[in-house]
Amino acid sequence: MKSSYLRAGAALACAVALTACGGDDGQLMLGGQFTGVTKAGLVLTNNGGNDKAITPPANGSGAGEWYFDNLIGTDDRYNVEVKSRPSNVKDCKIENPSGRAGYHVYTVYVTCELNRHGLSGSIGNLKGELELVNGSDRVKVAAGATTFKMADVPEDSPYGVTILTQPAGQTCTVSNGNGVIGPAPVTNVAITCTP
């Protein structure tokens, strides 16, 4: 008789707290927002066992919301870590990675920093001052210069070097000025000025 009471008590305890008996009473979401994710490969893990692969947004912004597929229980401890990162990312940092769940957790922020690579090239026959632009980056090039360098560009991002201001009395053209930055610097942009 005593053993049946013990079994009934254990069953009741399992019904109240399924996680203690190997079940899943998860009712709360765990996640937040991410930025800097333009390529597949970012995997987050909770307590070293629950993994979530982050899908880069189709709009190319690199930003969005994410949540673990498995819910967590009230009062559960969580500890979110980066298990793997995309090949074009230098590092990913997590803000508010750990705690104890009392409500849905929407405040785990993942920020990834993309690798950046140089964008440069050659200039031929420049007699006056020239101004180049790539997006919001502007570079003035002095008369007589034979090379130029723009600001580094995030990996897998497009670039487009164009001439903003022509030198006095000359017309300069750009070759190889457009493309996408790969895993290495771009050094073959060529500017030729005439006459």
C-alpha positions as CSV (number, residue, x, y, z in Angstrom):
1,M,0.0,0.0,0.0
2,K,2.8,2.4,0.9
3,S,4.5,1.8,-2.5
4,S,1.4,2.7,-4.4
5,Y,1.2,5.9,-2.5
6,L,4.8,6.6,-3.4
7,R,4.2,5.8,-7.1
8,A,1.1,8.1,-7.1
9,G,3.2,10.9,-5.4
10,A,5.9,10.5,-8.0
11,A,3.4,10.6,-10.9
12,L,1.9,13.8,-9.4
13,A,5.4,15.4,-9.1
14,C,6.1,14.5,-12.7
15,A,2.8,16.1,-13.8
16,V,3.6,19.3,-12.0
17,A,7.2,19.5,-13.1
18,L,7.8,17.5,-16.3
19,T,11.3,18.7,-16.8
20,A,12.4,17.0,-13.6
21,C,11.2,13.7,-15.0
22,G,12.8,14.1,-18.4
23,G,9.7,15.6,-20.1
24,D,9.3,19.1,-21.5
25,D,7.0,21.7,-19.8
26,G,8.4,24.5,-21.9
27,Q,6.0,27.4,-22.3
28,L,8.3,30.3,-22.7
29,M,10.2,31.5,-25.8
30,L,13.9,32.2,-25.7
31,G,15.4,34.5,-28.3
32,G,15.9,38.1,-29.4
33,Q,17.5,39.9,-32.3
34,F,20.5,39.5,-34.5
35,T,22.6,41.8,-36.7
36,G,25.5,41.3,-39.1
37,V,24.3,37.9,-40.4
38,T,24.5,37.9,-44.2
39,K,25.6,34.3,-44.7
40,A,24.6,30.9,-43.3
41,G,26.7,29.4,-40.6
42,L,25.7,31.1,-37.3
43,V,24.6,28.5,-34.8
44,L,23.6,29.4,-31.3
45,T,23.3,26.9,-28.4
46,N,21.4,27.0,-25.1
47,N,23.1,25.3,-22.1
48,G,25.3,23.4,-24.6
49,G,22.5,21.2,-25.9
50,N,19.7,23.1,-27.7
51,D,21.0,24.4,-31.0
52,K,19.5,27.0,-33.3
53,A,20.8,27.8,-36.8
54,I,20.1,31.4,-37.8
55,T,18.9,31.9,-41.4
56,P,20.2,35.2,-43.0
57,P,17.3,37.4,-44.0
58,A,16.4,37.4,-47.7
59,N,16.4,41.2,-47.9
60,G,20.2,41.3,-47.3
61,S,19.9,43.5,-44.2
62,G,21.7,41.0,-42.0
63,A,19.3,41.7,-39.2
64,G,16.2,40.0,-37.8
65,E,14.6,38.1,-34.9
66,W,15.5,34.6,-33.8
67,Y,14.1,32.1,-31.2
68,F,15.0,28.6,-30.2
69,D,12.6,26.0,-31.6
70,N,12.3,24.4,-28.2
71,L,10.5,26.3,-25.5
72,I,11.9,26.6,-22.0
73,G,10.1,26.2,-18.7
74,T,9.3,28.8,-16.0
75,D,12.3,29.3,-13.7
76,D,14.7,27.4,-16.1
77,R,18.2,28.7,-16.3
78,Y,19.5,29.6,-19.8
79,N,22.9,30.3,-21.2
80,V,23.1,31.2,-24.9
81,E,26.5,30.8,-26.6
82,V,27.8,30.9,-30.2
83,K,28.5,27.4,-31.4
84,S,29.7,28.3,-34.9
85,R,29.8,31.5,-37.0
86,P,29.7,32.2,-40.7
87,S,32.9,32.2,-42.7
88,N,32.6,36.0,-43.4
89,V,32.3,36.9,-39.7
90,K,35.2,38.1,-37.5
91,D,33.3,37.6,-34.2
92,C,29.9,37.5,-32.7
93,K,29.0,39.0,-29.3
94,I,25.9,38.2,-27.2
95,E,24.2,40.7,-25.0
96,N,22.1,39.3,-22.1
97,P,23.2,35.7,-22.8
98,S,22.1,34.1,-19.5
99,G,19.6,34.2,-16.7
100,R,16.5,32.5,-15.3
101,A,13.3,32.6,-17.2
102,G,10.3,34.1,-15.5
103,Y,8.6,35.3,-18.7
104,H,9.3,35.0,-22.4
105,V,12.9,36.0,-23.1
106,Y,13.1,38.4,-26.0
107,T,16.3,40.2,-25.0
108,V,19.2,38.0,-26.2
109,Y,20.9,40.2,-28.7
110,V,23.5,38.7,-31.1
111,T,25.8,41.2,-33.0
112,C,28.2,39.8,-35.6
113,E,31.1,41.8,-37.0
114,L,31.8,41.1,-40.6
115,N,35.4,40.6,-41.9
116,R,36.5,43.7,-43.8
117,H,38.9,43.8,-46.8
118,G,40.7,46.5,-48.7
119,L,39.6,48.2,-51.9
120,S,42.3,49.8,-53.9
121,G,43.8,50.2,-57.3
122,S,46.0,52.1,-59.8
123,I,45.8,55.5,-61.4
124,G,47.4,56.4,-64.7
125,N,48.3,59.9,-66.1
126,L,46.6,61.9,-63.3
127,K,47.5,65.6,-63.7
128,G,45.0,67.3,-61.3
129,E,43.0,66.4,-58.2
130,L,40.5,63.6,-58.4
131,E,37.7,62.6,-56.0
132,L,36.4,59.0,-55.9
133,V,33.4,57.6,-54.1
134,N,32.2,54.1,-53.1
135,G,28.9,54.3,-51.3
136,S,29.3,56.9,-48.6
137,D,33.1,56.7,-48.7
138,R,34.8,59.6,-50.4
139,V,38.5,59.8,-51.2
140,K,40.4,62.8,-52.6
141,V,43.4,61.8,-54.7
142,A,46.2,64.3,-55.2
143,A,47.6,65.2,-58.6
144,G,50.3,62.8,-59.8
145,A,49.2,59.9,-57.6
146,T,49.6,56.5,-59.1
147,T,47.5,54.5,-56.6
148,F,44.5,55.0,-54.3
149,K,42.8,53.2,-51.4
150,M,39.2,53.4,-50.3
151,A,37.8,52.4,-46.9
152,D,37.7,48.7,-46.2
153,V,34.5,47.0,-47.3
154,P,32.6,44.2,-45.4
155,E,33.1,40.7,-46.9
156,D,30.3,39.6,-49.3
157,S,29.2,43.3,-49.7
158,P,28.9,45.0,-53.1
159,Y,31.2,47.9,-54.1
160,G,31.2,50.4,-56.9
161,V,34.1,52.8,-57.3
162,T,33.1,55.9,-59.4
163,I,34.5,59.3,-60.1
164,L,32.7,62.1,-58.1
165,T,34.9,64.9,-59.3
166,Q,37.0,64.9,-62.5
167,P,40.4,66.6,-62.5
168,A,40.5,70.0,-64.3
169,G,41.2,69.5,-68.0
170,Q,41.1,65.7,-67.9
171,T,38.6,62.9,-68.2
172,C,39.2,59.8,-66.1
173,T,37.5,56.4,-66.5
174,V,37.2,53.4,-64.1
175,S,37.8,49.8,-65.0
176,N,37.0,46.9,-62.7
177,G,35.2,49.3,-60.4
178,N,32.2,47.1,-59.5
179,G,31.9,43.8,-57.8
180,V,31.4,42.0,-54.5
181,I,34.2,41.8,-51.9
182,G,35.3,38.2,-51.4
183,P,37.6,36.8,-48.7
184,A,40.6,38.8,-50.0
185,P,41.3,42.5,-50.7
186,V,40.4,43.9,-54.1
187,T,43.4,45.6,-55.7
188,N,42.7,45.6,-59.4
189,V,40.5,48.7,-59.8
190,A,42.1,50.8,-62.5
191,I,41.6,54.5,-63.3
192,T,42.9,55.9,-66.5
193,C,43.0,59.7,-67.2
194,T,43.2,61.4,-70.6
195,P,44.6,63.4,-72.3
